[in-house]
Amino acid sequence: MSIRLCRRARFSAGDTGSLTGRAGGHDYSCELAVAGEIDPDSGMVVNIRDIDAVMKSEIVALLDGKILDHDVPELQSTPAAPENLARFLWERCVGKIPPQGRLVRLTLWESNVHWATLSSSALGRNELLLTVTRMYDFSASHRLHSQSLSNEENAEIFGKCNWENGHGHNYEIEITLSGAPNIRTGEIAPMALLDQIVEEEVLRPFDHKHLNYDVPEFSGLNPTSENVTKVIWEKLANRLANAPLGPAKLYRVLVRETPRNVFEYYGEEP
């Protein structure tokens, strides 16, 4: 039985913007996920100290306090977008993991609303899946009420969520794209364009609205968070399919209704 150990490290670094024109700095957070079998003697997959040593030497010591496109030779000709940084750090760390474990995922947060993930688990050990995620939020109210059920059945199934005037949530959504980075920008897709599309297709129509009455997609469709997640996918998939994103594809939509209620959708199964 394989178990994953996840360990994080933090570093701060800047970029002159010599390749992209976007200068600035970030407080990064990087997480390594290492998978392996539990050692019967130690009860561990790998010793956390060994993972910390890898992260300290291959990530923190190399990048903390540095100007990436000036101080790190490997990044002087490569845009330091999170997608490129994630792959660069993967290549530095993957061969340093103790032999009883294997690196299966690396996530690099540029901020708490923007991160890239490189993973071997989704496509197999010999292939890597690169994704980038942006997080957004909106506030909306809804009433859980199905036209296919009687009033009594709705009250029984949905309880307080069936109250006639509805109730509200501060929703968080994560939009994840997959693909290969653009050579010039280092990004899977232009984040400004993704922001614009999400603003037009989701945030503007949904924010501070009553989903049952103000959003046409929920006319006759019970606005459960399951349905909210799928509707967001459908709206974005249709729009992104006709946007100049290159090879980027919509990979996942996540809706966080509350800290305890989280919903994910990856599209229809092939």
Buried (B, 14 or more C-beta within 10 A) or exposed (E): EEEBBEBEBEBEBBBBEBBBEEEEEBEBBBBBBBBBEEEEEEEBBBBEEBBBEBBEEBBBEBBBEBBBBEBBEEBEEBBBBBBBBBBBBBEBBBEBBBEBBBBBBBBBBBEEEBBBBBBBBBEEEEEBBBBBBBBBEBEBBBBBBBEEBEEEEBBEEBEEBBEEEBEEBEBBBBBBBBBEBBEEBBBBBBBEBBBEBBEEBBBEBBBEBBBBEBBEBBEEBBBBBEBBBBBBBBBBBEBBEEBEBBEBBBBBBBBBBEEEEBBEBEBEEE
